[in-house]
Amino acid sequence: MEAKVTWKSNLSFNGTADTGFTLPLGANPQVGGDNDGFRPMELILIGLAGCTAMDVISILQKKRQKITAFQVTAHAERAEEHPRVFTKILLDYQVAGLDVDEQAVERAIELSETRYCPAQAMLVHSVTINSEYSIMDALP
């Protein structure tokens, strides 16, 4: 796997990887950026949420759960001092569907946390990651 960022101007970059998709990276104007793209730490958090979301929905589908909506929100706290690493992450899974089995949701999250999600496997060595979930008829 390979990824590349190419400088545009100021603190603005385009990022790309093996898939060929491109995404903008930017910074806050207070530090010299143009506020024109994702912050790198946002992408790490999105990567974590996306990694576990793909695992969990795939497992739930294999368990024949009737999921109608699903989202994972990653809430992160950061250190006050540089390098401003994540100090705590909470993954909030929201599952909506018909007769969703709570044990299936718990097991899917557990499998993602302990076996399948490489993003979580890497990050868990440097930051505390907790999770919670809710099951409802529809997402708000």
N, C-alpha and C positions, 0 to 999 in steps of 0.2 A: 504494500500500500504506500502511496506517495501523496503528499499534499504540497501545495505551493501557494504563496501569497506574492502578489505583484503590486508594487507601489504605484499609486496614481498621482497623489500630491498630498502635501501636509501630512496628516496621519490617516490617510485614506488608502485602502488596499482592495484588491479583488482576490478572493481565495478560490482555489479550485483543487480538485482531487481526481482520482482515477476515473470516476464516473463522468467527468467532464462538465458537471454543473458548476456554475459560478455564483458566488455570493459576496456581497459587499461587507467590508470590515471598516469600522470607523471609530472615532473617539469623541469624547465630550469636548465642546468648544473651550471649556475651562483649562484643558490641557493641550490645546492647539489643534483640536480636531474640527471636523465640519459636521459632526452629528449625522453622518450619511451611511451608516452601516452598523452591523452587529458588533458588539464588543466581544473580544476573544473569550472572556469569562462567561458571557451569555451563551456562547456556542458550546462551551464545555457543559454547561447546565442543560442546554437543549439536547446535546448528545446523550447525556445520561438519561434524561426523561424519554427521549426517543428510543434508546436502546432497550430500556425496561418495558416501555409501552409495546414495542413490537413483540417482545417475548411474551408478555402477559396476554395480549389479545390473541396471539397465535395459539397459546396453550388453551385459553378459554374456548376458542373455536374448535380445537381438537377435542375438547371435552363436551362439545355440542351445546355450549351455553348460547342462549339467544340474546346476544348483546346488540342493543340498538344505538348506544352512544358510549363513548369511552374517552377519558382524558387523564393525563398524568401532569400534575403541576409540581414543579420542583421549587421549593422555597429554600434559599441559601442565605446563610450569614457569613460575613467576611471579616477578616482581621482588620483592625483599625490602621495598623502600620503596614508599610510595604514589606513584603510583596503582596499583601492583601489577599491571601489565600482564603479558600472556603474553610470555615471552622465547623460548620454544621449544615447538613442538608436534610430536609424533610421531603419525602416523595409522597404526594397525596394522590391516590388513585380514586377516580370517580367512575363507577360502573353503572350503566343503566341497561335494563333489559327485562325480559319476561321470565319470571321464576328462576332468577339467577341463584345458583347454589353458592352460599357463602364459603363453604369449605373449598370449592373449586377456585374461587377468587384468592383465598388465602394461600392455597398450594401453588397457584400460578405465580403469585408475587414471590413466594419463598423460592421457587425454582429459578426465577429470574435473578433474585438476589444472590443465591448460593451457587448457581451452576451455569447460567447462560449469558448473562449480560457482562461483556468484557469491560465496558465503561465503569460499571459498579465494582467489578473485581479489582480494577486499578485504583479507583478513587478511595475505596474503603480502607486502604492502607495509610491514607493521609488525612481523612476527614470522617467524622461520625455521620453515618447515613441511617436515618430512621424512615419508617414508612407507616402510612395509615391508609385506610380505604373506607369508602362508603358505597353502598348499593342502593339504587333508587329506581323508580319507574322511568324517570326521564331526567336528563341533566338540566340544571337551572339555566 
